[in-house]
């Protein structure tokens, strides 16, 4: 087979990006608070009857944080995240799957909001430049599967800890892509509802951000309208996926950390 044909076939897959990211992390391991735990790790979520393979799992050197990384290679595409506000805003909080066991008894196993660094912009809307409208749901589908695989691995991970009566860990969702990431800000009051369009917008290129929306199909937690209200119910069903431009993966890993409040 001709070399250019081989390269074309290989480059048509996402594996070179995944392999390159893993190699880069291992090459810089001495200067990073992370190590590669698994690559192409199989997962099963029995609650949802789903399964697949996780591209990369990173474990923090303090053994408290796990990053579930999905590598997504795209061609000539910009990912544009919408913020319906006139100024770029950022958040510290993110949804993580948290497992806590004491004396062999599970105290918590589920999704919670925690404060993390780095502070980044957050958005629940993403559109794609360079693809047709039918591709808009690609990120939502990809992010939802990452969430499911994170939960599946977290449950599996705890099963390995039976010899450790006290177990404490947070699991985060991450998508690493070669797509350029931009945040689009606009005044929501200026939307022309007769056309469904905006007239003025500002865009900011960002190295990484939080993508947060209702990605899980799990049942709503035991909340009530009277006690907490619709906003709290909505937030309880949301998940956070960090979206990182591949050229900035080392910057992201060096800056990512959990607020000290959640380490005890």
N, C-alpha and C positions, 0 to 999 in steps of 0.2 A: 504493500500500500504506500502511495506517495506521502512524503512527510507533510506537505501542506494539507492533504486530506485528513491525515491523522490529527493534526493540530486543530483543524476546523471541527472535527467530531468532538474532540476533548473540550475545546473551548465553547462548544454548544451546550455543555453541561455546567452545573454550578460547582462541581468538585474542585476545580483549581482554586476558586476563591476560598473554599473551606480549608483545603490543604495549606494554602498560603497563610491564612489567618492563624491556623494552629502552629505552623512553623515560625511565624513571627513572634507569637507569644512565647514559645519555648526558647527561642533565641534570646529573648529579653527577660527571661524568667527571673534572673538575679535581681533585676530592677523593678519587678512587678510583685504586688502582694497576692499573686494568683499562680496556680498551676493547673495544667490540663488534667482533668480527672478521667474523662472518657471522650472518645470520638466514635461517631456512628453507633451510639448506644441505643439498644432497643428499649422501647417503653410500652407499657400497657396501662390503660385507664379502665379498670373493670367496671367502674360506675357508669361509664359512657360507652363501653364495649368498643373502644378505639385503641389503636396502637400504631407504631411506626418507629422511626429512628431519629434520635437527637444528634444534630451535627457535632456540637461541642458542649461539654459540661466543664465549667471551671470551678474550682474550689479555692476559697480564700485561704491564705496561709494560717489564719487564725481558726480555720475550720468552722466558721459560723455562717458564711455566705456561699451560696451556689448560684452561678449564672448559667442559665440554659440559653445557649446561643444557636440561633438559626441563621445560616448564611444564605443570602439571596442575591444572586447575580442578575442584573438586568442590562438591556441594551438601549443606550441613548434615551434614558428616561430620567426625568426630574420628578421627585416626590414633593408635592406642594401641600403643606399642612395649613389648614385655615384656622385663624383666630378671629372671631367676630368682635374685635375691639380695635380702637384706634392706635393703641400702643402695644408693643411686644411685652407679654407677661410671662412669668416663670413660676415654677412650683418646686418644692422640696419633697413633697409626699409622693409615695408610689405604693401600689398594691403588691404585696409579697405573700407567698405561701409560707406559713410559719408552723413549725413543729416544735413542741416543747414537751418533754417527758421528765418526770421527777420520780426517783425510786422505782423506775420501770413502769410508771403509770402515765398515760398521755394526759397532759393538762390542756393542750391546745393542738389542733391540727386543722388548719384552714387559712383562708385569705384574710389579711388584715392590712390596714394602712400604716405605713411607717415613714419616717423622715430619712431621706438619703441625700448624699452628695454624689454627683454635682447637681446643683439647681439648674433646671433646663426649662425651655418652653414646653407647654403641654397643649395637645390638640385632640379632638375627637373626629375630625374630618380630614380626609386626604384625597387629593385628586392627582392624576398622573399626566404630565406632559409627555407626548410622544406615543401614547396609547389611546385606543378608542374608549368610549364610555363604558363598554361592557367589561373592561378590565378594572373598573374602580373598586370592585369588591375584593380584588386580589389580596390587598393588605389585610383586610378584615378577616378573610379566611385563613391566611397565613398566621396572623396574630392569634386567632382563636385556637389553632392547632398547637401553637407554642404554649399557650396557657394550659391546654389539656395535657400536653406532654410534661410540663413542669409539675403539675399535680400528680401525674402518674409516677414520675421519678421520685418525687418527695415521699410518696407512700412506700415505694420500693426502698429508698434510701433508709427510711426508718426501720425497715425489716432487717437491715444489716446491723443494727445497733443494739440487739438484744443483750449483748454482753456489757453494754454501757447503760446503767440504770438512768443516768441523767443525760438527756439529749436535747440540743438546742441549736436550731438552724433556720435560716431564711433562704428562700428560693425566689429568684427574680427572672423575668422574661426579657430576652434581648433578641433583636433582629439586626444583623450586620449586613449592609448592602453597599454596593458600589454606586448606587444612585445618589445624585446630588440632592441634599435636603434643604428645603426652603420653608419659611413660615410666611404666610400671607395675612397681613392685617388689613381690616377694612371696618368702616362704621356700619354696624348692622341696620341702623336707621336709614342709611342711604340706599339700601337695596331697592331696586325697581321691581316691585312685586308684579307689575303688569308683564314684565319680561323675564323675571327671575334671574336678574343679572346685577352685578356690581359695576360701579362707574370709576371708582378710585380705590387703589390699593397700594400698599407698600410691602415689599418682600425683603426678607432677611435670610441670608445663607447661614445655616447652623451646622455644627459638626455632629450633634446628636440631640434628641428630644424625647419627651414622653408622649406616647400614643395611648390615650385612655378612653375606653368606652365599654359598653356591655358586650363583652366578648364571650362570656361563658353562658352555657345553656342550663346551668345548675338552677335548682329551685331557689326562690327568694328566701333569704333567712327569715327567722321567726320575728318579723316586725309587724307593726300595725300602723295604719294611717293616723290614728288618733294619738299615738305615742311619739312617733318620730317624723311623720310627714313624708310626702312623695320624694323630696330631694334626697333624704337619707336612705330611702328604699332604693332609689336609683344608684346612689354611690355604692351601696352594699353589693349590687350586681356587677359593678364595673371591675375591670382589670387594667393594669398598666403594662405596656410593653415598651421598653426602651428601644428606639430606632437609632442606629449608629452608622455614620458613613465609614466605610472600611478604612479609608485613609487616616481616620482619627481613632481607630480602635485602641491603640496604646494610650492615647490621651484619656480616653474614657476609662480604661481599666486603672490607670494611675489615680484618677480622681474619684472613682466610685467607692463609696463607703457608707456604712450604716451609722446613723446618729447614735452616740454613746448611750442614750436613754434606753435603747432597745437591746442592749447587750446583757442585761441582767434580768 
